[in-house]
Amino acid sequence: MRKFNRKKDQIRDISIETNVNMNSDGSCIIRLGNTHVLCTASFENDTPQWLKNKDSGWITAEYGMLPGSTSTRNKREATKGKQTGRTIEIQRLIGRSLRTVVDLKKIKGCQLILDCDVIQADGGTRTASISGAFVALSLAVKKLLNNKTLTENPIKDYLSAISCGIVNGEIYVDLDYIEDSKANVDANFIFSKSSGIAEVQISGEGFTFKAEDINKMLQMSENSVKKIFEIQEKVLS
């Protein structure tokens, strides 16, 4: 039995609080069960050097876990002198996912940077970061349209993400930390609301899996993520 009698295809309680940071162009805190992530969006009238003089803008992301986000203090990566491979992988995933629903030509010569800082971690931090980052991005774009910095809305579709896994032979969506630590197969699905799948990550943790398992995980995740889209639409309306 899952904690709080949660069904296999049921996500944890979710809430998104917007405009929590006065200095960023868009911000929110997403709470998915006991996983809480602060997401902010910052606009820069500049692009990376490799994009100079090209007909495109850029969306990128940075991700981090604050020291108090885990049960034992998480050391700041700045004190280590470098980012871990996990951090680099996750922030690339966030940026790559967001770019699937943004027309980069409509932000030509500019970039939006999404910062996702995990305040409290209990599984699914990368998927919560993606769902929250989309809200922060949308709020920033709304502000930039209102003040005429942007003339067209570059966002083409909604974006959200959910974790999924196989634990003791059973498929569950939105794994908390205990479930994730026991998972035989671990997956993350990133969905747009109407245009399709942005990315799929699936790996066996010492186990293999079959195509039918992938199809079941995909279907359950796609059904469950509808709740996240509902919350996003509500807070952005």
Sequence and secondary structure as in RCSB ss.txt:
>XXXX:A:sequence
MRKFNRKKDQIRDISIETNVNMNSDGSCIIRLGNTHVLCTASFENDTPQWLKNKDSGWITAEYGMLPGSTSTRNK
REATKGKQTGRTIEIQRLIGRSLRTVVDLKKIKGCQLILDCDVIQADGGTRTASISGAFVALSLAVKKLLNNKTL
TENPIKDYLSAISCGIVNGEIYVDLDYIEDSKANVDANFIFSKSSGIAEVQISGEGFTFKAEDINKMLQMSENSV
KKIFEIQEKVLS
>XXXX:A:secstr
  GGG  TT    EEEEE   SSSSEEEEEEETTEEEEEEEEEES   GGGTTSS  EEEEEEEE GGGSSS   
 HHHHTS  HHHHHHHHHHHHHHHTTB GGGGTT EEEEEEEEEE SS HHHHHHHHHHHHHHHHHHHHHHTTS 
SS  B S EEEEEEEEETTEEEES  HHHHHH SEEEEEEEESSS EEEEEEEESS    HHHHHHHHHHHHHHT
HHHHHHHHHHH 
